[in-house]
Amino acid sequence: MRDGPEQPPFAGERLLCYDSAPMTKAILFDLDGVLVDTYEVWFELLNEVARRHGYDPISAEAYRKSWGQGIEVDVSLYYKRHTIEQIREEYARYYGDFLHHLKVMEGADQTLSSIRLPKAVITNSPVGLARRALGLAKLDGHFQTVVGCDEVPRSKPAPDGVLEALRRLGVKPSEAILIGDSRFDEGAAKAAGVDFRWFTSFAELRL
């Protein structure tokens, strides 16, 4: 899936309360819709791939309903003559053509700087594209690891990406919080046994 002169009126101290959550050892983040806004990036990319391979255009409504799911869903809905790996390669080939649509979510850098715990990103995007978006947003330095959909057997809402991030960070499910903005994020957190926080904005985020 990203900042005007003024930042939201919050302080890092309000975001983490160690007395009330002494066991929290890591914070996990979804990427698209939480750290960066890539909604238009992916809409344009999916339609570009469809156009190049003779598929019907993807409507805004169909895209909205499938947004946030993995490549396997895109293939089943939009690219039935292609394999997951073929579409992953097409995404990688044309992703950069639409990154001018990317936006950094307001308050992301300031909030991430205020969280001293290890942090990871779990995304249904391929890891290479996720790292490219984080780098463009200048947020990549905040994270110890990034887990993409191509590094685990199943995308969210399966728990695979969350469990892989926990493994890399060396923490238990009971010691982490996942921040996301979709039912797929919530489902992955629940399946992994990780506490979940719905994201609306960094100004309103409470851990």
C-alpha positions, 0 to 999 in steps of 0.5 A: 500500500504515506504530512503537513507542517503540524503533527498530531497532538500526541506524545510517545508516552501516551502510546505505551503504558508499561505498567498496564502491559508489562509482558509486551515485548514486540509490536507488529504492524500491518503495512497498507492502511496503517504505515502507508496508504497504497490503495491507489498504487495497487488499484492502478497496478492490478488494472495495468496487469489486467490490461497487459494480459487481456483481462477485463478491467477491475472495477473500483467496487470489486477492488474494494471488496478484495483489498487487503487479501493476498495474491492468491485471491487476486489470481482467483478473481482477476487473473485466472489464466495465470499462476500466483508466481506469474502474477507476483512477477508482474507485480514486481515488474510494474509496481514502481510505475505507480509508487507516486500514488503512495502516501505516508500515514500522518504521524507514522515516523514520530510514533514509531520513533517513540516505541522502543520495543522491537517492531515488525511488519506483516503484510499480504504484499510480497516482501520485496515490494513491502520493503520498497514502499517502506524505504520510499516512506523512510520508515524502513529503519524502524523495523527489525524484520518484514514478513511478506506473503511470499515468505510464508505458506498462507497470507492473512487471515492465516496466522503464518506471517504473524508466527514467522515475525514472532519467531524472528523476534524471539517472542511468544504470541502472548508477548506481542500486539498486532496493529491492523486495519482489516478483518484479515489482520484481526483474524491473523492475530486471533489465529496466532494468539496475539493481542490485536489493536484496530488502527484508525490513526496514529493520533488515536493509537493506544497500546 
